[in-house]
Amino acid sequence: MTQAANSRRDDSKMMLGFIVRRCATELGHPPTPDEFATWANGKKSNQLCLFGKEISSSIAKVMFSQPGRMVSVSPEGLARIWKTHGG
């Protein structure tokens, strides 16, 4: 049972570097912390927050320094990434 619960939690985790690259693809250039926060928060496209809650520019800056870190992404955020990028 614990393994199944862990499996479900792992399904909603992604490496930060992958998420930043997805943002860069949409923007056409590497994002600034402000641009990444706006993109992740879904403000430009009126979509749900990628991480389940809004992030600030200062949090985005910290995220840039940890590209290998696994982070939780909301189910809606995962759907947003895959829908937008055909994955």
VEXGU-668930 format. One record per atom (N, C-alpha, C): residue in three letters; x, y, z; residue number from 1. Coordinates in Angstrom, 1 decimal, decimal comma. Layout:
BEGIN
<node res="Ala" X="X" Y="Y" Z="Z" n="NUM"/>
...
***
This chain:
BEGIN
<node res="Met" X="0,8" Y="-1,2" Z="0,0" n="1"/>
<node res="Met" X="0,0" Y="0,0" Z="0,0" n="1"/>
<node res="Met" X="0,9" Y="1,3" Z="0,0" n="1"/>
<node res="Thr" X="1,9" Y="1,2" Z="0,8" n="2"/>
<node res="Thr" X="2,8" Y="2,4" Z="0,9" n="2"/>
<node res="Thr" X="3,5" Y="2,6" Z="-0,5" n="2"/>
<node res="Gln" X="3,9" Y="1,5" Z="-1,1" n="3"/>
<node res="Gln" X="4,5" Y="1,6" Z="-2,5" n="3"/>
<node res="Gln" X="3,6" Y="2,3" Z="-3,5" n="3"/>
<node res="Ala" X="2,3" Y="1,9" Z="-3,4" n="4"/>
<node res="Ala" X="1,3" Y="2,5" Z="-4,3" n="4"/>
<node res="Ala" X="1,2" Y="4,0" Z="-4,1" n="4"/>
<node res="Ala" X="1,1" Y="4,4" Z="-2,8" n="5"/>
<node res="Ala" X="1,0" Y="5,8" Z="-2,4" n="5"/>
<node res="Ala" X="2,2" Y="6,6" Z="-2,9" n="5"/>
<node res="Asn" X="3,4" Y="6,0" Z="-2,7" n="6"/>
<node res="Asn" X="4,6" Y="6,7" Z="-3,2" n="6"/>
<node res="Asn" X="4,6" Y="6,8" Z="-4,7" n="6"/>
<node res="Ser" X="4,2" Y="5,8" Z="-5,4" n="7"/>
<node res="Ser" X="4,1" Y="5,8" Z="-6,8" n="7"/>
<node res="Ser" X="3,3" Y="7,0" Z="-7,3" n="7"/>
<node res="Arg" X="2,1" Y="7,2" Z="-6,7" n="8"/>
<node res="Arg" X="1,3" Y="8,3" Z="-7,1" n="8"/>
<node res="Arg" X="1,9" Y="9,6" Z="-6,8" n="8"/>
<node res="Arg" X="2,6" Y="9,8" Z="-5,7" n="9"/>
<node res="Arg" X="3,3" Y="11,0" Z="-5,4" n="9"/>
<node res="Arg" X="4,4" Y="11,2" Z="-6,4" n="9"/>
<node res="Asp" X="5,2" Y="10,2" Z="-6,8" n="10"/>
<node res="Asp" X="6,3" Y="10,3" Z="-7,8" n="10"/>
<node res="Asp" X="5,8" Y="10,7" Z="-9,1" n="10"/>
<node res="Asp" X="4,6" Y="10,3" Z="-9,5" n="11"/>
<node res="Asp" X="4,0" Y="10,6" Z="-10,8" n="11"/>
<node res="Asp" X="3,9" Y="12,1" Z="-11,0" n="11"/>
<node res="Ser" X="3,7" Y="12,9" Z="-9,9" n="12"/>
<node res="Ser" X="3,5" Y="14,3" Z="-10,1" n="12"/>
<node res="Ser" X="4,8" Y="15,1" Z="-9,8" n="12"/>
<node res="Lys" X="5,9" Y="14,5" Z="-9,9" n="13"/>
<node res="Lys" X="7,2" Y="15,2" Z="-9,7" n="13"/>
<node res="Lys" X="7,9" Y="15,3" Z="-11,0" n="13"/>
<node res="Met" X="8,6" Y="16,4" Z="-11,1" n="14"/>
<node res="Met" X="9,4" Y="16,7" Z="-12,3" n="14"/>
<node res="Met" X="10,7" Y="17,4" Z="-11,9" n="14"/>
<node res="Met" X="11,7" Y="17,4" Z="-12,7" n="15"/>
<node res="Met" X="12,9" Y="18,1" Z="-12,5" n="15"/>
<node res="Met" X="12,7" Y="19,6" Z="-12,9" n="15"/>
<node res="Leu" X="13,1" Y="20,5" Z="-12,0" n="16"/>
<node res="Leu" X="13,0" Y="21,9" Z="-12,3" n="16"/>
<node res="Leu" X="13,6" Y="22,3" Z="-13,6" n="16"/>
<node res="Gly" X="14,7" Y="21,7" Z="-14,0" n="17"/>
<node res="Gly" X="15,3" Y="22,1" Z="-15,3" n="17"/>
<node res="Gly" X="14,4" Y="21,8" Z="-16,4" n="17"/>
<node res="Phe" X="13,7" Y="20,7" Z="-16,4" n="18"/>
<node res="Phe" X="12,7" Y="20,4" Z="-17,4" n="18"/>
<node res="Phe" X="11,6" Y="21,4" Z="-17,5" n="18"/>
<node res="Ile" X="11,1" Y="21,8" Z="-16,4" n="19"/>
<node res="Ile" X="10,0" Y="22,8" Z="-16,4" n="19"/>
<node res="Ile" X="10,5" Y="24,2" Z="-16,9" n="19"/>
<node res="Val" X="11,7" Y="24,6" Z="-16,5" n="20"/>
<node res="Val" X="12,3" Y="25,8" Z="-17,0" n="20"/>
<node res="Val" X="12,5" Y="25,8" Z="-18,5" n="20"/>
<node res="Arg" X="12,9" Y="24,6" Z="-19,0" n="21"/>
<node res="Arg" X="13,1" Y="24,5" Z="-20,5" n="21"/>
<node res="Arg" X="11,8" Y="24,6" Z="-21,2" n="21"/>
<node res="Arg" X="10,7" Y="24,0" Z="-20,6" n="22"/>
<node res="Arg" X="9,4" Y="24,1" Z="-21,2" n="22"/>
<node res="Arg" X="9,0" Y="25,6" Z="-21,3" n="22"/>
<node res="Cys" X="9,2" Y="26,3" Z="-20,3" n="23"/>
<node res="Cys" X="8,9" Y="27,8" Z="-20,2" n="23"/>
<node res="Cys" X="9,7" Y="28,5" Z="-21,3" n="23"/>
<node res="Ala" X="11,0" Y="28,2" Z="-21,4" n="24"/>
<node res="Ala" X="11,9" Y="28,8" Z="-22,4" n="24"/>
<node res="Ala" X="11,4" Y="28,5" Z="-23,8" n="24"/>
<node res="Thr" X="10,9" Y="27,3" Z="-24,1" n="25"/>
<node res="Thr" X="10,4" Y="27,0" Z="-25,4" n="25"/>
<node res="Thr" X="9,2" Y="27,9" Z="-25,7" n="25"/>
<node res="Glu" X="8,3" Y="28,0" Z="-24,8" n="26"/>
<node res="Glu" X="7,1" Y="28,9" Z="-25,0" n="26"/>
<node res="Glu" X="7,5" Y="30,3" Z="-25,2" n="26"/>
<node res="Leu" X="8,4" Y="30,8" Z="-24,5" n="27"/>
<node res="Leu" X="8,8" Y="32,2" Z="-24,6" n="27"/>
<node res="Leu" X="9,7" Y="32,5" Z="-25,7" n="27"/>
<node res="Gly" X="10,5" Y="31,5" Z="-26,2" n="28"/>
<node res="Gly" X="11,4" Y="31,7" Z="-27,2" n="28"/>
<node res="Gly" X="12,8" Y="32,1" Z="-26,8" n="28"/>
<node res="His" X="13,0" Y="32,2" Z="-25,5" n="29"/>
<node res="His" X="14,3" Y="32,6" Z="-24,9" n="29"/>
<node res="His" X="14,3" Y="32,1" Z="-23,4" n="29"/>
<node res="Pro" X="15,5" Y="32,0" Z="-22,8" n="30"/>
<node res="Pro" X="15,6" Y="31,6" Z="-21,4" n="30"/>
<node res="Pro" X="14,8" Y="32,7" Z="-20,6" n="30"/>
<node res="Pro" X="14,0" Y="32,2" Z="-19,7" n="31"/>
<node res="Pro" X="13,2" Y="33,2" Z="-18,9" n="31"/>
<node res="Pro" X="14,0" Y="33,8" Z="-17,8" n="31"/>
<node res="Thr" X="13,5" Y="35,1" Z="-17,5" n="32"/>
<node res="Thr" X="14,0" Y="35,7" Z="-16,3" n="32"/>
<node res="Thr" X="13,2" Y="35,2" Z="-15,1" n="32"/>
<node res="Pro" X="13,6" Y="35,4" Z="-13,9" n="33"/>
<node res="Pro" X="12,8" Y="34,9" Z="-12,7" n="33"/>
<node res="Pro" X="11,4" Y="35,5" Z="-12,8" n="33"/>
<node res="Asp" X="11,2" Y="36,8" Z="-13,2" n="34"/>
<node res="Asp" X="9,9" Y="37,4" Z="-13,3" n="34"/>
<node res="Asp" X="9,0" Y="36,7" Z="-14,4" n="34"/>
<node res="Glu" X="9,6" Y="36,4" Z="-15,5" n="35"/>
<node res="Glu" X="8,9" Y="35,7" Z="-16,6" n="35"/>
<node res="Glu" X="8,5" Y="34,3" Z="-16,2" n="35"/>
<node res="Phe" X="9,5" Y="33,6" Z="-15,5" n="36"/>
<node res="Phe" X="9,2" Y="32,2" Z="-15,1" n="36"/>
<node res="Phe" X="8,0" Y="32,2" Z="-14,1" n="36"/>
<node res="Ala" X="8,1" Y="33,1" Z="-13,1" n="37"/>
<node res="Ala" X="7,0" Y="33,2" Z="-12,1" n="37"/>
<node res="Ala" X="5,7" Y="33,4" Z="-12,8" n="37"/>
<node res="Thr" X="5,6" Y="34,4" Z="-13,7" n="38"/>
<node res="Thr" X="4,4" Y="34,7" Z="-14,4" n="38"/>
<node res="Thr" X="3,9" Y="33,5" Z="-15,2" n="38"/>
<node res="Trp" X="4,8" Y="32,8" Z="-15,9" n="39"/>
<node res="Trp" X="4,4" Y="31,6" Z="-16,7" n="39"/>
<node res="Trp" X="4,0" Y="30,5" Z="-15,8" n="39"/>
<node res="Ala" X="4,7" Y="30,2" Z="-14,7" n="40"/>
<node res="Ala" X="4,3" Y="29,1" Z="-13,8" n="40"/>
<node res="Ala" X="3,0" Y="29,4" Z="-13,1" n="40"/>
<node res="Asn" X="2,8" Y="30,6" Z="-12,8" n="41"/>
<node res="Asn" X="1,5" Y="31,0" Z="-12,1" n="41"/>
<node res="Asn" X="0,3" Y="31,1" Z="-13,1" n="41"/>
<node res="Gly" X="0,6" Y="30,9" Z="-14,4" n="42"/>
<node res="Gly" X="-0,5" Y="30,9" Z="-15,4" n="42"/>
<node res="Gly" X="-1,2" Y="32,2" Z="-15,6" n="42"/>
<node res="Lys" X="-0,5" Y="33,3" Z="-15,3" n="43"/>
<node res="Lys" X="-1,1" Y="34,6" Z="-15,4" n="43"/>
<node res="Lys" X="-1,3" Y="35,1" Z="-16,8" n="43"/>
<node res="Lys" X="-0,4" Y="34,8" Z="-17,7" n="44"/>
<node res="Lys" X="-0,5" Y="35,3" Z="-19,1" n="44"/>
<node res="Lys" X="-1,6" Y="34,5" Z="-19,8" n="44"/>
<node res="Ser" X="-1,8" Y="33,2" Z="-19,5" n="45"/>
<node res="Ser" X="-2,7" Y="32,4" Z="-20,2" n="45"/>
<node res="Ser" X="-4,0" Y="32,0" Z="-19,5" n="45"/>
<node res="Asn" X="-4,2" Y="32,7" Z="-18,3" n="46"/>
<node res="Asn" X="-5,3" Y="32,4" Z="-17,5" n="46"/>
<node res="Asn" X="-5,5" Y="30,9" Z="-17,2" n="46"/>
<node res="Gln" X="-4,4" Y="30,3" Z="-16,9" n="47"/>
<node res="Gln" X="-4,4" Y="28,9" Z="-16,5" n="47"/>
<node res="Gln" X="-4,1" Y="28,7" Z="-15,1" n="47"/>
<node res="Leu" X="-4,2" Y="27,5" Z="-14,6" n="48"/>
<node res="Leu" X="-4,0" Y="27,3" Z="-13,1" n="48"/>
<node res="Leu" X="-2,5" Y="27,3" Z="-12,9" n="48"/>
<node res="Cys" X="-2,1" Y="27,5" Z="-11,6" n="49"/>
<node res="Cys" X="-0,7" Y="27,5" Z="-11,2" n="49"/>
<node res="Cys" X="-0,1" Y="26,2" Z="-11,4" n="49"/>
<node res="Leu" X="1,1" Y="26,2" Z="-12,0" n="50"/>
<node res="Leu" X="1,8" Y="24,9" Z="-12,3" n="50"/>
<node res="Leu" X="2,1" Y="24,1" Z="-11,1" n="50"/>
<node res="Phe" X="2,5" Y="24,8" Z="-10,0" n="51"/>
<node res="Phe" X="2,9" Y="24,2" Z="-8,8" n="51"/>
<node res="Phe" X="1,8" Y="24,1" Z="-7,7" n="51"/>
<node res="Gly" X="0,6" Y="24,4" Z="-8,1" n="52"/>
<node res="Gly" X="-0,5" Y="24,3" Z="-7,2" n="52"/>
<node res="Gly" X="-0,7" Y="25,6" Z="-6,3" n="52"/>
<node res="Lys" X="0,3" Y="26,4" Z="-6,3" n="53"/>
<node res="Lys" X="0,2" Y="27,7" Z="-5,7" n="53"/>
<node res="Lys" X="1,1" Y="28,7" Z="-6,4" n="53"/>
<node res="Glu" X="0,9" Y="29,9" Z="-6,2" n="54"/>
<node res="Glu" X="1,8" Y="30,9" Z="-6,9" n="54"/>
<node res="Glu" X="3,2" Y="30,9" Z="-6,3" n="54"/>
<node res="Ile" X="4,1" Y="31,2" Z="-7,2" n="55"/>
<node res="Ile" X="5,5" Y="31,4" Z="-6,8" n="55"/>
<node res="Ile" X="5,9" Y="32,8" Z="-7,1" n="55"/>
<node res="Ser" X="6,9" Y="33,3" Z="-6,3" n="56"/>
<node res="Ser" X="7,4" Y="34,7" Z="-6,5" n="56"/>
<node res="Ser" X="8,6" Y="34,7" Z="-7,4" n="56"/>
<node res="Ser" X="9,0" Y="35,8" Z="-7,8" n="57"/>
<node res="Ser" X="10,2" Y="35,9" Z="-8,6" n="57"/>
<node res="Ser" X="11,5" Y="35,5" Z="-7,8" n="57"/>
<node res="Ser" X="11,5" Y="35,8" Z="-6,5" n="58"/>
<node res="Ser" X="12,6" Y="35,3" Z="-5,7" n="58"/>
<node res="Ser" X="12,6" Y="33,8" Z="-5,6" n="58"/>
<node res="Ile" X="11,5" Y="33,2" Z="-5,5" n="59"/>
<node res="Ile" X="11,4" Y="31,7" Z="-5,5" n="59"/>
<node res="Ile" X="11,9" Y="31,1" Z="-6,8" n="59"/>
<node res="Ala" X="11,5" Y="31,8" Z="-7,9" n="60"/>
<node res="Ala" X="11,9" Y="31,4" Z="-9,2" n="60"/>
<node res="Ala" X="13,4" Y="31,4" Z="-9,4" n="60"/>
<node res="Lys" X="14,0" Y="32,5" Z="-8,8" n="61"/>
<node res="Lys" X="15,5" Y="32,6" Z="-8,9" n="61"/>
<node res="Lys" X="16,2" Y="31,5" Z="-8,1" n="61"/>
<node res="Val" X="15,6" Y="31,1" Z="-7,0" n="62"/>
<node res="Val" X="16,2" Y="29,9" Z="-6,3" n="62"/>
<node res="Val" X="16,0" Y="28,7" Z="-7,1" n="62"/>
<node res="Met" X="14,9" Y="28,5" Z="-7,7" n="63"/>
<node res="Met" X="14,6" Y="27,3" Z="-8,6" n="63"/>
<node res="Met" X="15,6" Y="27,2" Z="-9,7" n="63"/>
<node res="Phe" X="16,0" Y="28,3" Z="-10,3" n="64"/>
<node res="Phe" X="17,0" Y="28,3" Z="-11,4" n="64"/>
<node res="Phe" X="18,3" Y="27,7" Z="-10,9" n="64"/>
<node res="Ser" X="18,7" Y="27,9" Z="-9,6" n="65"/>
<node res="Ser" X="19,9" Y="27,4" Z="-9,1" n="65"/>
<node res="Ser" X="19,9" Y="25,9" Z="-8,8" n="65"/>
<node res="Gln" X="18,7" Y="25,3" Z="-8,9" n="66"/>
<node res="Gln" X="18,5" Y="23,8" Z="-8,6" n="66"/>
<node res="Gln" X="17,9" Y="23,1" Z="-9,7" n="66"/>
<node res="Pro" X="18,4" Y="23,0" Z="-10,9" n="67"/>
<node res="Pro" X="17,8" Y="22,4" Z="-12,0" n="67"/>
<node res="Pro" X="17,5" Y="20,9" Z="-11,9" n="67"/>
<node res="Gly" X="18,3" Y="20,2" Z="-11,0" n="68"/>
<node res="Gly" X="18,1" Y="18,8" Z="-10,8" n="68"/>
<node res="Gly" X="17,1" Y="18,4" Z="-9,7" n="68"/>
<node res="Arg" X="16,6" Y="19,4" Z="-9,1" n="69"/>
<node res="Arg" X="15,7" Y="19,2" Z="-7,9" n="69"/>
<node res="Arg" X="14,3" Y="18,7" Z="-8,5" n="69"/>
<node res="Met" X="13,8" Y="17,7" Z="-7,8" n="70"/>
<node res="Met" X="12,5" Y="17,1" Z="-8,1" n="70"/>
<node res="Met" X="11,5" Y="18,0" Z="-7,4" n="70"/>
<node res="Val" X="10,4" Y="18,4" Z="-8,0" n="71"/>
<node res="Val" X="9,4" Y="19,2" Z="-7,4" n="71"/>
<node res="Val" X="8,0" Y="18,7" Z="-7,7" n="71"/>
<node res="Ser" X="7,1" Y="18,9" Z="-6,9" n="72"/>
<node res="Ser" X="5,7" Y="18,5" Z="-7,1" n="72"/>
<node res="Ser" X="5,0" Y="19,4" Z="-8,0" n="72"/>
<node res="Val" X="4,3" Y="18,9" Z="-9,0" n="73"/>
<node res="Val" X="3,5" Y="19,7" Z="-9,9" n="73"/>
<node res="Val" X="2,1" Y="19,3" Z="-9,8" n="73"/>
<node res="Ser" X="1,2" Y="20,2" Z="-9,7" n="74"/>
<node res="Ser" X="-0,2" Y="19,9" Z="-9,6" n="74"/>
<node res="Ser" X="-0,7" Y="19,1" Z="-10,8" n="74"/>
<node res="Pro" X="-1,7" Y="18,2" Z="-10,6" n="75"/>
<node res="Pro" X="-2,2" Y="17,4" Z="-11,7" n="75"/>
<node res="Pro" X="-2,7" Y="18,4" Z="-12,8" n="75"/>
<node res="Glu" X="-3,2" Y="19,5" Z="-12,5" n="76"/>
<node res="Glu" X="-3,6" Y="20,4" Z="-13,5" n="76"/>
<node res="Glu" X="-2,4" Y="21,0" Z="-14,3" n="76"/>
<node res="Gly" X="-1,3" Y="21,2" Z="-13,5" n="77"/>
<node res="Gly" X="-0,1" Y="21,7" Z="-14,1" n="77"/>
<node res="Gly" X="0,5" Y="20,7" Z="-15,0" n="77"/>
<node res="Leu" X="0,5" Y="19,4" Z="-14,6" n="78"/>
<node res="Leu" X="1,0" Y="18,4" Z="-15,5" n="78"/>
<node res="Leu" X="0,2" Y="18,3" Z="-16,8" n="78"/>
<node res="Ala" X="-1,1" Y="18,4" Z="-16,7" n="79"/>
<node res="Ala" X="-1,9" Y="18,4" Z="-17,9" n="79"/>
<node res="Ala" X="-1,6" Y="19,6" Z="-18,8" n="79"/>
<node res="Arg" X="-1,4" Y="20,7" Z="-18,1" n="80"/>
<node res="Arg" X="-1,1" Y="21,9" Z="-18,9" n="80"/>
<node res="Arg" X="0,2" Y="21,8" Z="-19,7" n="80"/>
<node res="Ile" X="1,3" Y="21,2" Z="-19,0" n="81"/>
<node res="Ile" X="2,5" Y="21,0" Z="-19,7" n="81"/>
<node res="Ile" X="2,4" Y="20,0" Z="-20,9" n="81"/>
<node res="Trp" X="1,7" Y="18,9" Z="-20,6" n="82"/>
<node res="Trp" X="1,6" Y="17,9" Z="-21,7" n="82"/>
<node res="Trp" X="0,6" Y="18,3" Z="-22,8" n="82"/>
<node res="Lys" X="-0,4" Y="19,0" Z="-22,5" n="83"/>
<node res="Lys" X="-1,4" Y="19,5" Z="-23,5" n="83"/>
<node res="Lys" X="-0,7" Y="20,5" Z="-24,4" n="83"/>
<node res="Thr" X="0,0" Y="21,4" Z="-23,8" n="84"/>
<node res="Thr" X="0,7" Y="22,5" Z="-24,5" n="84"/>
<node res="Thr" X="1,8" Y="22,0" Z="-25,4" n="84"/>
<node res="His" X="2,5" Y="20,9" Z="-25,0" n="85"/>
<node res="His" X="3,7" Y="20,4" Z="-25,7" n="85"/>
<node res="His" X="3,5" Y="19,1" Z="-26,3" n="85"/>
<node res="Gly" X="2,3" Y="18,6" Z="-26,4" n="86"/>
<node res="Gly" X="2,0" Y="17,3" Z="-27,1" n="86"/>
<node res="Gly" X="2,7" Y="16,1" Z="-26,5" n="86"/>
<node res="Gly" X="3,0" Y="16,1" Z="-25,2" n="87"/>
<node res="Gly" X="3,7" Y="15,0" Z="-24,6" n="87"/>
<node res="Gly" X="2,9" Y="13,9" Z="-24,2" n="87"/>
***
